[in-house]
Amino acid sequence: MEMKLPGLTDARLRCDASPAKWVTFLARGRATKVAGWMLLVLLAGDQPKSAHATDQAWSPDGKWFAVLTESGGSEFILPPGWWQHTRPLPKAPSGRATFTLWLCQSDSGRCWRLATSEFAVSAPAWSPDGRHVAYVRWKQAGGGQPVVELLLQQGFDPPRALSAWPLGEGGTDDMAHVPLASPVWSPQGNYIVCSPLGMTTVVRVSDGKVVGQLADASAPSWSGDEMQLAFVRNHSVPGYYIASPDLSSPRLAVPTPHARVPVVWDRSGQSFSTVVWTEHRAVPNNPLWVGDLVRHDVSLRRLQVLRRVFTRPIANGVRPADLLLAPLPGTDRLLLIVADDERTLDVLELDPDRRPEPRRFVPLDPAILLGRASVASDLKRVAVAFGSRGSPGSPAVLDLQDGRLQPIAPDRATQVRASQFVADLVLKQIESAPAADGAKPPPRAVRLPNPSAYRSLALRDGRVTDRVERLARFGLEVLRVEIDQDATDAHRRALAETGMLFHYVTGSFGDALKETDVAEPLMNSSDERLALAIVRVQCYLGLARWNEARNLLAVLSDRASRIGRDEPGGETTDAAVLRETILQLERELQESQAN
């Protein structure tokens, strides 16, 4: 699939299933525009409602990026044996969450641990001079109430607590595990603003003094001269407000009940822009959400509607899709994406003085991007997080020159979570594809389709198998990340299971067989080993190793005939499904040999 990009000379975006290339990008044009389009078209999606997803931030010199990960509580997305159909699956292992801040080298992808906390930690934020990383965490205080603590980290030195303050009368011990929004440095590094649970607090960096606090305020954004701070309030009149750093006398600038994302200030610090949604019900049978690009002039106190950028149908009273709005570094242009209910994305590069040419794009998965995206200073790389909403994401670096997405896995927990997220997407793609005759497919003991069924799907709907292959090849990239940490048995099993799926759907049946050899000693029951043997038969069929497939099918057939009679624990396996699966594979073996 190719898409022409406006404003570029001979530029196009092409999905490519070749190894190690998730997307191939061919362009001759300005790097700034390339960066904007690549960031949004490839990975943009719904913004999470909280800072729960892993977040990351580039250092100003572009050599490092800081990453926050969460492990333990959400280490596994899929339970052991998720590739089976024949038995109830246990819940994915979980435990108490641990939050870890890492410093990663952009060129090598190597990561070093900076700090670990059992209480929630915010995403990191670099100081403008690149010397410090700031983050917020909960701290247990006397009386059981948590305290918000703002810390500065310089290199690998122990973090320094810059300031701390109680949350207020509503604080409870349970809040110590509530996700925290990232702090925001002022452009000259004199202030840091934090917004835990909507309590916006401005801290002076020189002495750690809290110079201003305001309840029911979030999504702060500094003006370039540090004289103004814009933020969202769901007050009596909701919308975007502005105030001085002490947060006294906040003034309504842009009234809207749908304000959620930070505004983008121009470089002069005299105005800011954002996109505002409004309801239009002029046509009763066709109500619409309308998105307008607006600019607020602070000195003149004037709100100007620049142009309409989006319209969306109002469906069942659902509010507008979330926006991703970010500045292009060094320019006054904005990057904007918005998703609709049909899972497509509109992508624009907004210039206050030019009308944009919007394009609609259907990405690999609209929800793959979580949290904030951070553009490197060279405009060639973007630090992103990918994953599913409601769970911690996994960090990655997107190369804006060749379109390669490089997964970053600081520890085994992140690697397992990332590979299982991709495996879940692969299975959903395969299982949601309609059958050739529209009939419900026969039950199977494993979720991996037999080779002939997968070949049939490729002929019937190549788009599905192309998407599956791109996902699987990216999953293999996740598994290849080198990690200086021993893997537990649970980790080894999880990685072997996802590797088995990725190799299988990309046609590397020999490598899939090797993964079954790794996984088998880690299985917990004879039922699991029985299902694993079915996967082996499917790999033999894919490799045209007919004799080995025939011999293993004979063993499976004998095993299936005795289930529930003389095998201890056999009643946990659905014998009918197992026998039907074996019959399917026997028919496929006969047809394959005949051909």
C-alpha positions in Angstrom: 0.0 0.0 0.0 1.4 3.4 -0.9 0.3 6.9 0.2 1.5 10.2 -1.3 2.5 12.7 1.2 1.7 16.4 0.5 4.5 18.9 0.5 7.2 16.3 -0.2 9.1 15.7 -3.5 8.7 12.1 -4.6 7.7 10.9 -1.2 5.6 7.8 -0.5 4.9 5.5 2.4 4.8 1.8 1.5 4.0 -1.1 3.8 6.7 -3.7 3.3 6.8 -7.3 4.7 10.5 -7.8 4.1 12.6 -9.0 7.1 13.7 -6.4 9.6 11.7 -3.7 7.8 8.3 -3.0 9.2 7.8 0.0 6.9 9.9 1.2 4.0 10.0 4.9 3.6 11.2 6.5 0.3 11.5 10.2 0.2 13.4 13.1 -1.0 12.3 16.2 0.8 12.7 18.2 4.0 13.5 16.2 7.1 11.1 18.2 9.2 8.1 17.2 7.2 9.4 13.6 6.9 9.7 13.5 10.7 6.2 14.8 11.2 4.5 12.4 8.8 6.5 9.3 9.9 5.8 9.9 13.6 2.0 10.1 13.1 1.3 7.8 10.2 3.1 4.8 11.5 2.4 4.7 15.2 -0.2 7.3 16.2 -3.3 6.2 18.0 -5.7 6.9 20.9 -4.0 8.6 23.8 -4.5 6.8 27.1 -6.6 8.6 29.7 -3.8 8.3 32.3 0.0 8.1 32.4 -0.2 4.4 33.1 1.7 3.5 29.9 5.4 3.4 29.7 6.7 6.8 28.7 10.1 8.1 27.5 11.9 11.3 26.7 14.9 12.3 24.6 17.8 14.2 26.0 18.3 17.6 24.3 21.5 16.4 22.5 19.7 13.3 21.1 22.2 10.8 22.5 20.1 9.4 25.4 16.5 8.8 26.2 15.0 8.1 29.6 12.4 5.3 29.9 10.0 4.3 32.7 8.9 0.7 32.9 6.6 -1.2 35.1 7.0 -4.9 35.9 5.6 -7.4 38.3 2.0 -6.3 38.5 1.5 -6.5 34.7 4.5 -8.5 33.6 2.5 -11.0 31.6 -0.3 -10.1 29.2 -1.1 -13.7 28.2 -1.3 -16.7 30.5 0.9 -19.8 30.0 -0.6 -22.0 27.2 -2.4 -19.1 25.6 -2.0 -20.9 22.2 -4.3 -23.8 23.3 -8.0 -24.2 23.0 -8.6 -27.4 25.0 -8.7 -26.3 28.6 -9.5 -23.4 30.8 -6.4 -21.2 31.0 -5.0 -19.9 34.3 -4.7 -16.2 34.8 -1.4 -14.5 33.8 1.0 -14.5 36.7 1.1 -11.2 38.5 2.6 -9.6 41.6 3.3 -6.3 43.2 4.3 -3.7 40.6 7.8 -2.3 40.5 8.5 0.9 38.7 12.0 1.4 37.1 13.6 4.4 35.5 16.2 3.5 32.8 18.8 5.5 30.9 19.2 4.2 27.3 21.8 4.9 24.8 20.2 5.9 21.5 22.8 4.4 19.2 23.3 1.0 20.8 19.9 0.6 22.6 21.8 -0.4 25.8 20.0 0.5 29.1 21.2 1.3 32.6 19.0 1.3 35.7 18.7 4.7 37.4 16.1 4.2 40.0 13.5 1.7 41.2 10.4 2.2 43.4 7.6 0.1 44.7 5.3 3.1 44.5 4.1 4.8 41.3 6.6 6.9 39.4 5.9 9.4 36.7 7.4 9.4 33.2 10.8 11.2 33.1 11.4 14.7 31.8 14.8 16.1 30.7 15.9 19.5 31.8 16.5 22.0 28.9 20.3 21.8 29.4 20.2 18.0 29.4 21.9 17.6 32.8 19.0 16.4 34.8 16.1 14.1 34.6 13.0 15.0 36.7 10.3 12.6 37.8 7.6 12.5 40.4 6.8 9.6 42.8 4.6 8.8 45.7 6.3 8.6 49.0 4.8 7.0 52.1 4.4 9.5 54.9 3.4 9.3 58.5 -0.2 8.6 59.2 -0.7 6.5 56.1 -1.2 9.4 53.7 1.1 9.5 50.6 3.3 12.5 49.8 4.1 13.7 46.3 7.9 13.9 45.8 9.7 15.6 43.0 13.2 14.2 42.3 16.1 15.2 40.1 18.6 12.7 38.8 22.0 13.6 37.4 23.7 10.7 35.7 24.0 7.7 37.9 24.2 9.7 41.2 21.5 9.0 43.7 18.3 11.0 43.0 17.9 14.3 44.9 14.5 15.2 46.4 13.9 18.7 45.1 10.5 19.2 46.8 7.7 17.2 48.5 4.2 18.1 49.4 1.1 16.3 50.8 -1.7 15.6 48.3 -4.3 16.9 50.7 -7.2 15.7 52.8 -8.4 13.3 50.1 -5.1 11.4 50.0 -5.2 7.7 51.0 -2.6 4.9 51.0 -4.2 3.3 47.9 -3.2 6.4 45.9 0.5 5.4 46.3 -0.1 3.1 43.3 -2.1 5.5 41.1 -0.2 6.5 37.9 1.4 9.9 37.8 1.6 12.4 34.9 5.1 13.5 33.8 6.5 16.8 35.1 7.0 19.6 32.7 10.1 21.8 32.7 9.9 25.5 31.9 11.8 26.4 28.7 14.7 28.0 30.6 14.8 25.4 33.3 13.8 27.7 36.2 10.5 25.9 37.1 9.0 22.4 37.0 5.2 21.9 37.0 3.6 18.7 38.2 -0.1 17.6 38.1 -0.7 14.6 40.3 -4.4 13.8 40.3 -5.2 17.2 38.9 -3.4 19.1 41.7 -1.1 21.3 39.6 2.0 22.4 41.5 4.8 24.7 40.3 8.2 24.2 42.0 11.2 26.6 41.7 14.3 24.6 40.7 16.8 26.9 42.5 15.5 26.2 46.0 12.7 23.6 45.7 10.1 26.1 46.9 6.5 25.5 45.9 5.5 28.8 44.3 2.0 27.9 43.3 -0.7 25.3 43.5 -4.1 24.9 41.9 -6.7 22.2 42.2 -8.6 20.7 39.3 -5.9 21.6 36.7 -4.0 19.3 34.4 -2.1 19.1 31.0 0.2 22.1 31.7 2.2 23.8 29.0 4.8 26.7 29.4 5.2 29.8 27.3 8.7 30.3 25.9 9.4 33.3 28.2 8.2 31.3 31.3 5.8 34.1 32.1 2.6 32.2 31.4 1.3 28.7 32.0 -1.6 27.2 30.1 -3.6 24.2 31.5 -6.9 22.4 31.4 -9.6 22.9 34.0 -12.9 21.2 34.4 -14.1 24.0 36.5 -17.5 25.8 36.5 -16.6 26.9 33.0 -14.3 24.1 31.6 -11.6 24.8 29.1 -8.0 26.1 28.7 -6.9 28.6 31.3 -3.7 30.6 31.6 -1.9 32.0 34.7 1.4 33.2 35.9 3.8 30.7 37.5 2.3 31.3 41.0 -1.0 30.1 39.5 -2.8 33.1 41.0 -5.9 34.5 39.2 -6.3 31.9 36.5 -8.0 33.3 33.4 -10.2 31.4 31.0 -8.7 31.6 27.5 -10.5 28.9 25.4 -13.8 27.7 26.7 -14.5 24.0 25.8 -15.8 21.0 27.7 -13.5 18.7 25.6 -10.1 20.0 26.6 -7.7 17.2 27.3 -4.3 17.7 25.6 -1.7 20.4 26.3 -1.7 23.4 24.1 1.3 24.3 21.8 2.8 27.7 22.3 4.5 29.6 19.5 8.1 30.5 19.9 7.4 34.1 20.8 5.4 33.0 23.9 2.6 35.5 22.9 0.0 33.0 21.7 -0.8 29.3 21.7 -2.8 27.0 19.5 -4.9 23.9 20.0 -7.8 22.0 18.4 -11.3 22.5 19.9 -14.2 20.1 19.4 -17.7 21.4 19.3 -21.1 19.8 18.6 -23.0 20.7 15.5 -26.6 19.6 15.4 -28.0 21.8 12.6 -29.0 18.7 10.7 -31.0 16.5 13.1 -30.3 13.3 11.3 -26.6 14.0 10.9 -25.1 15.5 14.1 -21.4 16.1 13.9 -18.3 16.7 16.1 -16.3 19.5 14.5 -12.7 20.1 15.2 -11.3 23.7 14.7 -7.7 24.9 14.9 -7.8 27.9 17.2 -5.1 30.4 18.3 -5.3 32.5 21.5 -3.4 35.7 21.6 -2.4 36.3 25.2 -1.6 40.0 25.1 -4.7 40.9 23.1 -6.9 38.3 24.9 -8.3 37.4 21.5 -9.4 33.9 20.4 -9.2 33.3 16.6 -10.6 30.3 14.8 -8.0 29.6 12.1 -9.7 26.8 10.2 -11.8 23.7 10.4 -9.6 20.6 10.4 -11.9 17.6 11.2 -15.5 16.5 11.3 -16.7 13.3 13.0 -20.2 11.8 13.3 -21.7 11.8 16.7 -22.2 8.1 17.6 -24.3 7.2 20.6 -23.3 10.3 22.4 -19.6 9.3 22.5 -17.3 12.3 22.9 -14.6 13.0 20.2 -11.7 10.8 19.8 -8.5 11.8 21.6 -6.0 14.0 19.8 -2.2 13.9 19.6 -1.0 17.4 19.2 2.7 18.2 19.2 5.1 20.9 17.9 7.6 20.3 15.2 10.9 21.3 16.9 12.3 24.6 15.7 9.2 25.6 13.8 5.7 27.0 14.4 4.0 24.1 12.8 2.0 21.5 14.6 1.5 17.8 14.1 -2.0 16.5 14.7 -3.7 13.1 14.5 -7.1 12.0 15.5 -8.7 8.5 15.5 -12.4 7.8 14.7 -14.6 4.9 15.7 -13.8 3.0 12.6 -10.1 2.8 13.7 -8.7 5.1 11.0 -6.4 8.0 11.5 -6.5 11.5 10.0 -3.0 13.0 9.9 -2.2 16.6 9.4 0.8 19.0 9.6 -0.8 22.2 10.6 0.7 25.6 9.7 -1.1 28.7 11.0 -0.6 30.4 7.7 -1.4 27.5 5.3 -4.4 25.2 4.9 -3.3 21.6 5.4 -4.1 18.7 3.1 -5.4 16.0 5.4 -5.0 12.4 4.6 -6.8 9.3 6.0 -4.6 6.4 6.8 -5.4 2.9 8.2 -2.3 1.9 10.3 -1.2 -1.5 11.4 -3.1 -1.0 14.6 -4.5 2.4 15.7 -4.0 1.7 19.4 -0.4 0.7 19.2 0.9 4.1 20.4 0.7 4.9 24.1 1.6 7.9 26.2 3.7 10.7 24.7 6.0 10.5 21.6 9.3 12.3 22.0 11.0 13.6 18.8 14.8 13.7 18.9 16.6 17.0 18.3 17.9 15.7 15.0 14.3 15.1 13.8 15.3 11.6 12.6 14.2 9.5 15.5 11.2 9.3 17.7 11.0 7.6 21.1 7.6 5.9 21.5 5.8 3.4 23.6 3.6 0.6 22.1 1.1 -1.6 23.8 -2.5 -2.0 24.8 -4.5 0.6 26.7 -4.9 -0.1 30.4 -1.5 -1.9 30.7 2.1 -0.8 30.7 3.6 -0.2 27.3 7.0 -1.1 25.9 9.5 1.4 24.6 10.9 1.6 21.1 12.7 4.0 18.8 11.4 4.8 15.3 14.0 5.7 12.7 12.5 8.3 10.5 14.9 7.7 7.7 14.2 4.1 6.9 11.0 3.5 8.9 12.5 0.8 11.1 11.0 0.4 14.5 13.6 -0.7 17.0 12.2 -2.2 20.2 13.9 -1.4 23.5 13.7 -3.9 26.3 15.6 -2.8 29.4 14.7 -6.0 31.3 13.0 -9.4 30.7 9.7 -8.3 32.0 9.5 -5.6 29.3 10.6 -8.1 26.6 8.0 -10.6 27.6 5.2 -8.0 27.8 6.1 -6.6 24.4 6.3 -10.0 22.6 3.0 -11.1 24.2 1.3 -7.9 23.1 2.4 -8.5 19.5 1.4 -12.2 19.7 -2.1 -11.2 20.9 -2.5 -8.9 17.9 -1.4 -11.7 15.6 -3.9 -14.2 16.9 -6.7 -11.6 16.9 -5.9 -10.9 13.2 -6.0 -14.6 12.3 -9.1 -15.5 14.3 -11.2 -12.5 13.2 -10.7 -13.3 9.5 -14.0 -14.8 8.1 -14.0 -18.4 6.8 -14.0 -19.1 3.0 -17.7 -20.2 3.0 -18.8 -17.9 5.8 -19.3 -21.0 8.1 -17.9 -21.2 11.6 -14.6 -23.1 11.4 -14.4 -26.5 13.1 -13.0 -26.5 16.6 -9.3 -27.1 17.0 -7.0 -28.0 19.9 -4.5 -25.2 19.2 -4.9 -21.6 18.1 -2.2 -21.8 15.4 -4.0 -22.6 12.1 -2.9 -25.6 10.2 -0.7 -24.8 7.2 -3.3 -25.4 4.5 -5.8 -23.2 6.3 -3.3 -20.4 6.6 -2.4 -20.7 2.9 -6.1 -20.6 2.1 -6.5 -17.4 4.2 -3.5 -15.8 2.3 -5.2 -16.5 -1.0 -8.6 -15.3 0.3 -7.5 -12.1 2.1 -3.9 -11.2 1.6 -4.3 -8.1 3.6 -4.7 -10.1 6.8 -1.7 -12.3 6.2 0.4 -9.3 5.2 -0.5 -7.6 8.4 0.1 -10.8 10.4 3.6 -11.2 8.8 4.6 -7.6 9.5 3.5 -8.0 13.1 5.3 -11.3 13.5 8.5 -10.0 12.1 8.4 -7.1 14.5 7.7 -9.6 17.3 10.9 -11.4 16.3 12.8 -8.1 16.5 11.5 -7.9 20.1 12.8 -11.4 20.9 16.3 -10.6 19.4 16.9 -7.7 21.8 20.0 -8.6 23.9 19.4 -8.2 27.6 22.0 -8.5 30.3 19.7 -10.4 32.8 19.0 -14.0 33.4 15.5 -15.3 32.5 13.3 -17.2 34.9 11.5 -20.3 33.8 8.3 -18.3 33.4 10.2 -15.8 31.2 11.8 -18.6 29.1 8.5 -20.3 28.5 6.7 -17.0 27.6 9.4 -16.1 25.1 9.5 -19.6 23.6 5.7 -19.6 23.1 5.7 -16.2 21.3 8.7 -17.2 19.3 6.9 -20.4 18.2 4.0 -18.3 16.9 6.1 -15.7 15.1 8.2 -18.3 13.3 5.2 -20.3 12.4 3.2 -17.6 10.8 6.2 -16.3 8.9 6.8 -19.8 7.4 10.0 -20.6 9.4 8.7 -24.0 10.6 12.2 -25.3 11.5 12.7 -22.4 13.9 9.2 -22.9 15.3 10.1 -26.6 16.0 13.2 -25.4 17.9 11.0 -23.2 20.1 8.8 -26.2 20.9 11.9 -28.0 22.1 12.6 -25.1 24.4 9.1 -24.9 25.7 8.4 -28.6 26.3 10.5 -29.0 29.5 8.7 -26.0 31.0 5.2 -27.4 30.5 3.2 -28.1 33.6 1.0 -31.0 32.5 0.5 -33.8 29.9 -2.3 -31.8 28.3 0.1 -29.0 27.5 2.6 -31.4 26.0 -0.2 -33.0 24.0 -1.1 -29.7 22.5 2.5 -28.9 21.8 2.8 -32.2 19.8 0.0 -30.9 17.6 2.0 -27.8 16.9 4.9 -30.0 16.0 2.8 -32.0 13.5 1.8 -28.7 11.8 5.4 -27.7 11.6 6.3 -31.1 10.0 3.5 -30.6 7.5 4.9 -27.1 6.6 8.3 -28.6 6.1 7.0 -31.6 4.0 8.4 -34.0 6.5 5.6 -36.5 5.9 7.0 -39.5 7.8 7.6 -37.6 11.0 4.2 -36.1 10.8 2.6 -39.5 10.2 4.4 -41.1 13.1 3.5 -38.3 15.6 -0.1 -38.4 14.4 -0.3 -42.1 15.2 0.9 -41.4 18.7 -1.6 -38.6 19.1 -4.4 -40.7 17.8 -3.6 -43.5 20.3 -3.4 -40.9 23.1 -6.7 -39.3 22.1 -8.5 -42.7 22.1 -7.5 -43.3 25.7 -8.4 -39.9 27.1 -10.8 -40.2 30.0 -10.3 -43.9 30.3 -6.9 -44.7 31.7 -4.9 -41.5 31.6 -4.8 -39.6 34.9 -6.0 -36.1 34.5 -7.2 -36.8 31.0 -10.7 -35.5 31.8 -9.3 -31.9 31.6 -8.8 -32.2 27.8 -11.7 -31.9 25.4 -11.3 -35.3 23.7 -13.8 -34.5 20.9 -11.9 -31.4 19.9 -8.6 -33.2 20.1 -9.8 -36.0 17.9 -11.3 -33.6 15.4 -8.0 -31.7 15.2 -6.1 -35.0 14.6 -8.6 -35.9 11.8 -8.0 -32.5 10.2 -4.2 -33.0 10.2 -4.5 -36.6 8.9 -6.6 -35.3 5.9 -4.1 -32.6 5.3 -1.2 -35.1 5.3 -3.0 -37.2 2.7 -3.8 -34.2 0.5 -0.2 -32.9 0.8 1.3 -36.2 -0.2 -1.1 -36.6 -3.1 0.0 -33.2 -4.4 
